[in-house]
Amino acid sequence: MEYLDKEGFKIEEFDCVVGRGGLLRPMPSGTYRVTEKMIEDLKIGFQGEHASNLGVLFQSQ
């Protein structure tokens, strides 16, 4: 958030944010809305720990 602010971006002006999903349960490739189950799986490291897991957690805020 500090970086966006520093660069002059306002979060209210974004329509969406896209990022790598992390180590999720097997599913077909595509675009998905973040669910509570995804968040829980990433928090407990269901498929393992990886920095990309943070993408979903950040986007769900």
C-alpha positions in Angstrom: 0.0 0.0 0.0 2.9 2.3 0.8 4.4 1.7 -2.7 1.1 2.4 -4.5 0.7 5.6 -2.5 4.3 6.6 -3.2 3.7 6.1 -7.0 0.5 8.1 -6.9 -2.0 5.2 -7.2 -5.2 5.2 -5.3 -6.5 1.7 -4.4 -10.1 2.9 -4.8 -9.4 3.5 -8.5 -8.6 -0.2 -9.2 -11.3 -2.4 -10.7 -9.4 -5.6 -9.9 -6.0 -7.0 -8.9 -4.4 -10.1 -10.4 -1.7 -12.2 -9.0 -0.3 -15.8 -8.9 -2.5 -17.9 -6.8 -0.1 -19.9 -4.7 0.0 -23.6 -3.9 -3.7 -24.5 -4.1 -5.6 -27.8 -4.4 -5.6 -29.2 -8.0 -8.0 -27.4 -10.3 -8.2 -26.5 -14.0 -6.2 -23.4 -15.0 -8.2 -20.2 -15.2 -9.4 -17.2 -13.2 -11.0 -17.8 -9.9 -12.7 -15.6 -7.2 -10.9 -16.0 -3.9 -12.9 -18.1 -1.5 -12.6 -18.6 2.3 -11.5 -22.2 1.6 -8.6 -21.0 -0.6 -7.5 -18.6 2.1 -7.7 -21.3 4.8 -5.7 -23.8 2.7 -3.0 -21.2 2.1 -2.8 -20.1 5.7 -2.2 -23.7 6.9 0.0 -24.6 3.9 -2.2 -27.4 2.7 -0.1 -27.9 -0.5 3.1 -26.5 1.0 4.7 -23.2 1.9 5.6 -20.8 -0.9 5.9 -17.0 -1.3 3.2 -17.1 -4.0 0.7 -18.1 -1.3 0.8 -14.5 -0.1 -0.8 -13.3 -3.4 -4.2 -14.6 -2.5 -4.0 -13.5 1.1 -3.1 -9.9 0.0 -5.8 -9.8 -2.6 -8.5 -11.0 -0.3 -8.1 -8.0 2.1 
